[in-house]
């Protein structure tokens, strides 16, 4: 089957794929070189947008009321590089033991914005964006879009983009930059407000963050148009480690992929004194 046949069938039948990161767009988009050394090198390149990052730092300072002691761009870059550690420390301090506390954690975590925007300037996201643009989708939704790096890039190129994330700070940032640059990005702060007519939905590395990933998959599917497609990925080595205690284990043998906060914390506690390999020799996840 040719690449064009694959694309045609995907759009015609509403076929959608659940994909693991780094085993990703090769299966849906015709990226013959996705895993080549050249492309991996390209993906490691930082396409640093100084103006965008500076605007984000100014927004961050204003949001948190820094006037006389504003965070500098130089310090913000260091902050961004440490965001995984800061997020991990917040999770370890709070240990959100139920869904309500977990929801609060993602809604109010202040450390995601700068770290996510910096991360979304790496080449792999630009590579994703170019492939998405090449398909000429009518519109797209970035579901769990973080700091909005993907929709900002695509909207600047003329694509009809929408954005959803549970983080208040990141949603307000995307609204701010869309208004300032006239990008027309539609920002949704509630999943129930998202329409069901998207030709393409991008949901990158989000399944390992939720208690019921299978339910999330069905939710994302429900927002696709009849001829739409979606891309969902998750980090293959998911599961709590010292830097990502908020990642939930996804069992490849579980029909629902479900776990609990308590199980995740217990699992994290077992791994706290040394990150063990979370994958068995047969590539299934350890329980």
Beta strands, then each sheet from edge to edge (+ up, - down):
strand 1: 17-20
strand 2: 140-143
strand 3: 161-164
strand 4: 186-188
strand 5: 198-203
strand 6: 224-234
sheet 1: 1+ 6+ 5+ 2+ 3+ 4+
end
